[in-house]
Amino acid sequence: MAELGSLLLHFYSRSSSSSSASTLRAGQSHGGRRGSRRPPLPPPRRRRRGRRRHHRCRRLHLPRPCCFPGANCQVASDGRHPSGGDWSSWREAWLRVRSRAVAPALQVAVWACMVMSVMLVVEATYSCAVSLGVKLIGWKPERRFKWEPLAGGDGDEEIGDTAAYPMVMVQIPMYNEREVYKLSIGAACELRWPKERLIVQVLDDSTDPITKLDCLDTSCAMWFLKQFSSIFGLIFRLNLVETECESWASKGVNIKYVTRTCRQGFKAGALKKGMELDYAKQCEYVALFDADHQPEPDFLLRTVPFLIHNQNVALVQARWVFVNDRVNLLTRVQRTFMDYHFKVEQEAGSTIFSFCSFNGAYLKYIDSTDNQDRRISPSPCIQPSKRCAFFLGTAGVWRAEAINDAGGWKDRTIVEDMDLAVRAALKGWKFIYAGDIRVNSELPSTYEAYCRQQFRWACGGANLFRKMTWEVLDAKHMSAVKKFYMIYSFFLVRRVVVHTVAFVLYNVIIPVSVMIPEIFLPVWGVAYVPTALAIVTAMRNPENLHMMPFWIFFEGAMSMHRFRAAVVGLLELPEFNQWIVTEKLGNNGVQENCEVPLLQKTKKRSRKRINLPEIGFAVFLFSCASYNLVFHGKTSYYINLYLQGLVFFLLGLNYTCTCRCCL
């Protein structure tokens, strides 16, 4: 009976609970009772759909619906979602780092570039205004300096009295210049000057067996010796340059051939050795020409009188003109850059130094009564020259006394010309830029040669800035205004700021900004500033106006090499003192039917025939442009980025464009 009672009680309790549950469900289906605290249970079918969706996300390795932004997701203590998906965690971490670290750092770089852009615009605008004013008023050197032609006419050898002509030495340093050595030596030997008052000094550091051999002999025996020499590296004393010097010496020209056993100091070392010779110490003036420069016959007659009649002038710098500026698009762009340098920077730099003229030094003058040299301090009666320019390494005439007073040629940098000019300026010597005197020269016609040249110039200038800063600040005969101008304008803006802005802002920050929307780029900094710089450049080069678009994008591509060179020079990295001679073509590059190959054919491997840095940067710019095209943000730069990337890609393939439509 007891067992039967317990079974009945158990059956009754189960029937009561089931009836109460059915009643509750029935009440909920009809609305239920208000204020019920028990939450409703989800339908079983809805629960099964949610589970299937979670399982589908697991199979596709996607995060659960609750992992998307805006959902209330519970993450485990180890940073992972219970389902195992961590994509959203990485995304949230990147967004956090981008907004708190990357974007602020880039924004600081943006404002730094904006400040440097303003510096560039002010410097370029002022220089352009000064150069235009000089041109409009016709302020030529002959009007502001004492200049009188030398007695005896044009200085031919037939002149009887040559006492009015001082001793002049023409230095021609060269290194493996087998294409142009005849042009430079011939132009120097044909200068109109009394032969007994002129010395032509050829400083040959050539090591190329082809340059060392006399290739003009076509006999079978000599051909065999040449082939044998090229194979086994034997160098015979049948020197091309020496043979050319002997040929001119047989015509009565006083020409000297100088060689060295080692190339220590490169060009500066060769010039220093040439100045140490006994016959060089007898010369009052030294004219310097690179192997690819050919002066006009009246060059000395137009430049030396400035030095004779202005005793405080150390240098007369002439202007370069180019014989191969229409070979390809690369040379046309270079001509635009060089024309701006001579017409604006050189011309305006001289006038700027007119305001910041160096004083406090000593001037040398010749007393007309006793013809004795005296040293006196500047006075209102003896005013120093008001014009100053800087030596460009060639096509100039130096006063030998100024070279020795400045310390001579030094090989501490690869821009020995700029180094000597700055040291001479600190000593109080003046410079004259004569833009009307032209000297023929040659532009690098290949992209590789141009990159090497620009790397040497940019690296050497930045390295000289590092070495000369304390010397300028420690100069005793220079005011604070002059020191500021030397450090700020000549070194900081032109050697560092221009390369930094061109590369960091326009090739790094702007492309990256399309993927980081937190960066703010002022419109005036990315649009108005480059437009103003282009207008300023075009104002002094109206004949090159159609080349401005090519020049803008080409300068953007070259800024990568120049910025790298500036960093190498400032930090003195291992390659800061590397000297590579620019390759010349001579007459082969200026013939009418001569065309430079679009892709230079060499025997090097394929990775040597293309420029991997340019190709890699082109891929980077194309990626940023495509991202900006697909995901439009606040601004759209994809057109500019595509064009700049295309220029990088073409230069990566050494494409220089010889199409006539572009020339």
Order of alpha helices (4+ residues) and beta strands (2+ residues): alpha-alpha-alpha-alpha-alpha-beta-alpha-beta-alpha-alpha-alpha-beta-alpha-beta-beta-alpha-beta-alpha-alpha-beta-beta-beta-alpha-alpha-beta-alpha-alpha-alpha-alpha-alpha-alpha-alpha-alpha
